């Protein structure tokens, strides 16, 4: 039997690279969408799989380019992860954020509807769609209340997925993934920023780490584990949307404390709060209920935040000492 084909948009990002690694291990033929001829395969190289995936450039604003890509690859499954991924950057780049998320998702769905309606589609939704629920636990039925250009675009894209599923019968689903980290996470994300600074300070740096609101609370998980939920969603009999999270929430202050303690430092001596780093409309407390994923997908997070931080610190230290 021929290997199943998966096309991953955003394959060079954190989630795309780990998903590619996982699907290759399952025997898939893996293709990836990139914005140019070469893309930026650093994460694929880091995982040792760059020579095992096939990259093909695609222009998301051009329906013909998108159609040609889908028809030439003939995938069984599409994992749509591409798009501008920074909440903070979305405030200064709202149009790019909208085009790369909402418009691109709608274009993909339209092309699949017209030329490959049997393809199964996973769409990367976001916990940001729900906004500030004032500590109320978030479930799949919780109404959207997006509070950033990024969240607005993700909410619109998720609604497009529901529309094409309900109206045209596409097998299209969204995973509402809460914060998930790994060594492949971009350095602009606060978790990498904290871990990297803690390790530099432990190595002798005299810098002060400036952070925004330390009282915010988030649900942090382990990215390599989260991508398995994407695969499981596309193996179900019926397409549906799922919250993917650990179900545990801690504050950014506690995250910082654990990270600094892991390198033998007291965070209070090296961290300063900077109100300029506060985000407009940012949710204070984010709590998730992932029980639907456990019950229907058989997926549950095993790596909790303490282990996430320990793994991030270990990799950061190894990279600075040249070991590992």
KAZI-V597285 format. One record per residue. N is the residue number from 0. SS is DSSP state (alpha for helix, beta for strand, coil for the rest). PSI is psi in degrees with one decimal (999 if undefined). Layout:
# KAZI-V597285
n=N ss=SS psi=PSI
n=N ss=SS psi=PSI
This chain:
# KAZI-V597285
n=0 ss=coil psi=142.1
n=1 ss=coil psi=147.2
n=2 ss=coil psi=144.7
n=3 ss=coil psi=146.4
n=4 ss=beta psi=133.4
n=5 ss=beta psi=135.1
n=6 ss=beta psi=123.2
n=7 ss=beta psi=112.5
n=8 ss=beta psi=141.1
n=9 ss=coil psi=30.9
n=10 ss=coil psi=-22.6
n=11 ss=coil psi=-3.9
n=12 ss=coil psi=179.5
n=13 ss=alpha psi=-57.7
n=14 ss=alpha psi=-39.6
n=15 ss=alpha psi=-41.8
n=16 ss=alpha psi=-45.5
n=17 ss=alpha psi=-37.3
n=18 ss=alpha psi=-42.4
n=19 ss=alpha psi=-44.2
n=20 ss=alpha psi=-44.0
n=21 ss=alpha psi=-44.1
n=22 ss=alpha psi=-36.2
n=23 ss=alpha psi=-40.9
n=24 ss=alpha psi=-23.7
n=25 ss=coil psi=0.8
n=26 ss=coil psi=10.0
n=27 ss=coil psi=153.4
n=28 ss=beta psi=122.0
n=29 ss=beta psi=126.6
n=30 ss=beta psi=154.1
n=31 ss=beta psi=141.9
n=32 ss=beta psi=135.3
n=33 ss=beta psi=160.3
n=34 ss=coil psi=-13.4
n=35 ss=coil psi=-178.9
n=36 ss=coil psi=-32.9
n=37 ss=coil psi=-21.8
n=38 ss=coil psi=-156.5
n=39 ss=coil psi=83.2
n=40 ss=coil psi=23.7
n=41 ss=alpha psi=-44.3
n=42 ss=alpha psi=-35.0
n=43 ss=alpha psi=-37.7
n=44 ss=alpha psi=-43.8
n=45 ss=alpha psi=-33.3
n=46 ss=coil psi=-2.5
n=47 ss=coil psi=26.9
n=48 ss=coil psi=8.9
n=49 ss=alpha psi=-33.2
n=50 ss=alpha psi=3.5
n=51 ss=alpha psi=-2.1
n=52 ss=coil psi=155.4
n=53 ss=beta psi=121.8
n=54 ss=beta psi=138.5
n=55 ss=beta psi=123.7
n=56 ss=beta psi=148.4
n=57 ss=coil psi=143.5
n=58 ss=coil psi=108.5
n=59 ss=coil psi=-26.1
n=60 ss=coil psi=-10.6
n=61 ss=coil psi=106.8
n=62 ss=alpha psi=-32.8
n=63 ss=alpha psi=-43.4
n=64 ss=alpha psi=-42.9
n=65 ss=alpha psi=-42.1
n=66 ss=alpha psi=-44.0
n=67 ss=alpha psi=-38.4
n=68 ss=alpha psi=-48.5
n=69 ss=alpha psi=-42.2
n=70 ss=alpha psi=-30.8
n=71 ss=alpha psi=-34.6
n=72 ss=alpha psi=-36.9
n=73 ss=coil psi=58.6
n=74 ss=coil psi=153.2
n=75 ss=coil psi=-32.6
n=76 ss=beta psi=140.7
n=77 ss=beta psi=127.7
n=78 ss=beta psi=106.2
n=79 ss=beta psi=96.8
n=80 ss=coil psi=-6.8
n=81 ss=coil psi=157.5
n=82 ss=coil psi=159.1
n=83 ss=coil psi=125.0
n=84 ss=coil psi=5.0
n=85 ss=coil psi=121.8
n=86 ss=alpha psi=-45.9
n=87 ss=alpha psi=-45.4
n=88 ss=alpha psi=-26.4
n=89 ss=alpha psi=-25.6
n=90 ss=coil psi=-32.5
n=91 ss=coil psi=-16.7
n=92 ss=coil psi=58.2
n=93 ss=alpha psi=-36.7
n=94 ss=alpha psi=-46.0
n=95 ss=alpha psi=-40.2
n=96 ss=alpha psi=-47.1
n=97 ss=alpha psi=-48.2
n=98 ss=alpha psi=-41.2
n=99 ss=alpha psi=-15.9
n=100 ss=alpha psi=-67.6
n=101 ss=alpha psi=-51.3
n=102 ss=alpha psi=-42.4
n=103 ss=alpha psi=-40.4
n=104 ss=alpha psi=-43.7
n=105 ss=alpha psi=-41.5
n=106 ss=alpha psi=-43.2
n=107 ss=alpha psi=-46.4
n=108 ss=alpha psi=-40.7
n=109 ss=alpha psi=-42.6
n=110 ss=alpha psi=-43.7
n=111 ss=alpha psi=-42.5
n=112 ss=alpha psi=-39.8
n=113 ss=alpha psi=-35.8
n=114 ss=alpha psi=-9.5
n=115 ss=coil psi=59.4
n=116 ss=coil psi=-13.1
n=117 ss=coil psi=-7.7
n=118 ss=coil psi=139.8
n=119 ss=beta psi=134.2
n=120 ss=beta psi=127.6
n=121 ss=beta psi=132.3
n=122 ss=beta psi=133.1
n=123 ss=beta psi=98.1
n=124 ss=coil psi=-160.8
n=125 ss=coil psi=144.9
n=126 ss=alpha psi=-20.5
n=127 ss=alpha psi=-20.4
n=128 ss=alpha psi=-30.0
n=129 ss=alpha psi=-18.7
n=130 ss=coil psi=-149.9
n=131 ss=coil psi=109.5
n=132 ss=coil psi=10.3
n=133 ss=coil psi=41.3
n=134 ss=coil psi=-8.6
n=135 ss=coil psi=137.8
n=136 ss=beta psi=133.4
n=137 ss=beta psi=129.7
n=138 ss=coil psi=175.2
n=139 ss=coil psi=-26.7
n=140 ss=coil psi=-2.1
n=141 ss=coil psi=131.4
n=142 ss=coil psi=149.3
n=143 ss=coil psi=141.3
n=144 ss=coil psi=67.6
n=145 ss=coil psi=142.3
n=146 ss=coil psi=24.6
n=147 ss=coil psi=159.1
n=148 ss=alpha psi=-36.8
n=149 ss=alpha psi=-48.6
n=150 ss=alpha psi=-38.0
n=151 ss=alpha psi=-43.9
n=152 ss=alpha psi=-41.6
n=153 ss=alpha psi=-39.2
n=154 ss=alpha psi=-41.8
n=155 ss=alpha psi=-44.0
n=156 ss=alpha psi=-40.3
n=157 ss=alpha psi=-37.1
n=158 ss=alpha psi=-35.3
n=159 ss=alpha psi=-42.7
n=160 ss=alpha psi=-45.6
n=161 ss=alpha psi=-40.0
n=162 ss=alpha psi=-47.8
n=163 ss=alpha psi=-28.8
n=164 ss=alpha psi=-47.2
n=165 ss=alpha psi=-35.4
n=166 ss=alpha psi=-38.8
n=167 ss=alpha psi=-1.9
n=168 ss=coil psi=17.0
n=169 ss=coil psi=146.7
n=170 ss=beta psi=90.2
n=171 ss=beta psi=129.0
n=172 ss=beta psi=160.7
n=173 ss=beta psi=136.3
n=174 ss=beta psi=119.6
n=175 ss=beta psi=80.7
n=176 ss=beta psi=129.4
n=177 ss=coil psi=178.0
n=178 ss=coil psi=129.0
n=179 ss=beta psi=132.1
n=180 ss=beta psi=164.3
n=181 ss=coil psi=171.1
n=182 ss=coil psi=-15.8
n=183 ss=coil psi=-5.4
n=184 ss=coil psi=137.8
n=185 ss=coil psi=145.5
n=186 ss=coil psi=-12.1
n=187 ss=coil psi=-13.2
n=188 ss=coil psi=144.3
n=189 ss=alpha psi=-32.3
n=190 ss=alpha psi=-45.0
n=191 ss=alpha psi=-37.0
n=192 ss=alpha psi=-43.5
n=193 ss=alpha psi=-49.6
n=194 ss=alpha psi=-44.1
n=195 ss=alpha psi=-42.7
n=196 ss=alpha psi=-42.0
n=197 ss=alpha psi=-42.3
n=198 ss=alpha psi=-37.5
n=199 ss=alpha psi=-42.6
n=200 ss=alpha psi=-40.3
n=201 ss=alpha psi=-27.7
n=202 ss=coil psi=-1.0
n=203 ss=coil psi=-4.2
n=204 ss=coil psi=143.8
n=205 ss=coil psi=12.9
n=206 ss=coil psi=162.1
n=207 ss=coil psi=131.8
n=208 ss=beta psi=119.3
n=209 ss=beta psi=124.8
n=210 ss=beta psi=163.0
n=211 ss=coil psi=-136.6
n=212 ss=coil psi=109.0
n=213 ss=coil psi=-10.7
n=214 ss=coil psi=-9.9
n=215 ss=coil psi=148.2
n=216 ss=beta psi=134.0
n=217 ss=beta psi=163.6
n=218 ss=coil psi=107.4
n=219 ss=coil psi=132.0
n=220 ss=beta psi=-169.7
n=221 ss=beta psi=116.5
n=222 ss=alpha psi=-45.2
n=223 ss=alpha psi=-28.4
n=224 ss=alpha psi=-36.8
n=225 ss=alpha psi=-33.2
n=226 ss=alpha psi=-21.8
n=227 ss=alpha psi=-30.4
n=228 ss=alpha psi=-31.7
n=229 ss=alpha psi=-47.9
n=230 ss=alpha psi=-46.0
n=231 ss=alpha psi=-35.0
n=232 ss=alpha psi=-35.6
n=233 ss=coil psi=-0.7
n=234 ss=coil psi=1.1
n=235 ss=coil psi=161.5
n=236 ss=coil psi=-31.9
n=237 ss=coil psi=136.4
n=238 ss=coil psi=140.6
n=239 ss=coil psi=168.8
n=240 ss=coil psi=146.1
n=241 ss=beta psi=143.0
n=242 ss=beta psi=131.8
n=243 ss=beta psi=113.9
n=244 ss=coil psi=172.8
n=245 ss=coil psi=-25.0
n=246 ss=coil psi=3.9
n=247 ss=coil psi=137.9
n=248 ss=coil psi=135.0
n=249 ss=beta psi=164.0
n=250 ss=beta psi=160.0
n=251 ss=alpha psi=-32.2
n=252 ss=alpha psi=-43.5
n=253 ss=alpha psi=-39.3
n=254 ss=alpha psi=-46.2
n=255 ss=alpha psi=-43.5
n=256 ss=alpha psi=-45.6
n=257 ss=alpha psi=-43.2
n=258 ss=alpha psi=-43.8
n=259 ss=alpha psi=-37.9
n=260 ss=alpha psi=-31.5
n=261 ss=alpha psi=-22.7
n=262 ss=coil psi=16.0
n=263 ss=coil psi=27.0
n=264 ss=coil psi=152.9
n=265 ss=coil psi=114.5
n=266 ss=alpha psi=-30.9
n=267 ss=alpha psi=-20.6
n=268 ss=alpha psi=-6.0
n=269 ss=coil psi=0.0
n=270 ss=beta psi=138.5
n=271 ss=beta psi=139.7
n=272 ss=beta psi=135.6
n=273 ss=coil psi=110.9
n=274 ss=alpha psi=-18.9
n=275 ss=alpha psi=-17.2
n=276 ss=alpha psi=-1.3
n=277 ss=coil psi=143.1
n=278 ss=coil psi=139.9
n=279 ss=coil psi=133.0
n=280 ss=coil psi=16.9
n=281 ss=coil psi=135.7
n=282 ss=coil psi=137.1
n=283 ss=coil psi=-48.6
n=284 ss=beta psi=128.2
n=285 ss=coil psi=118.3
n=286 ss=beta psi=136.2
n=287 ss=beta psi=149.8
n=288 ss=coil psi=103.5
n=289 ss=coil psi=19.0
n=290 ss=alpha psi=-29.8
n=291 ss=alpha psi=-40.6
n=292 ss=alpha psi=-38.2
n=293 ss=alpha psi=-45.3
n=294 ss=alpha psi=-39.3
n=295 ss=alpha psi=-33.6
n=296 ss=alpha psi=-20.0
n=297 ss=coil psi=22.7
n=298 ss=coil psi=133.2
n=299 ss=coil psi=141.9
n=300 ss=coil psi=127.6
n=301 ss=coil psi=-25.7
n=302 ss=coil psi=108.8
n=303 ss=coil psi=173.0
n=304 ss=alpha psi=-36.2
n=305 ss=alpha psi=-41.9
n=306 ss=alpha psi=-34.7
n=307 ss=alpha psi=-48.6
n=308 ss=alpha psi=-44.0
n=309 ss=alpha psi=-41.0
n=310 ss=alpha psi=-41.6
n=311 ss=alpha psi=-43.3
n=312 ss=alpha psi=-43.2
n=313 ss=alpha psi=-43.9
n=314 ss=alpha psi=-39.9
n=315 ss=alpha psi=-43.4
n=316 ss=alpha psi=-43.5
n=317 ss=alpha psi=-38.1
n=318 ss=alpha psi=-27.8
n=319 ss=alpha psi=-24.6
n=320 ss=alpha psi=-7.5
n=321 ss=coil psi=14.4
n=322 ss=coil psi=174.1
n=323 ss=coil psi=999
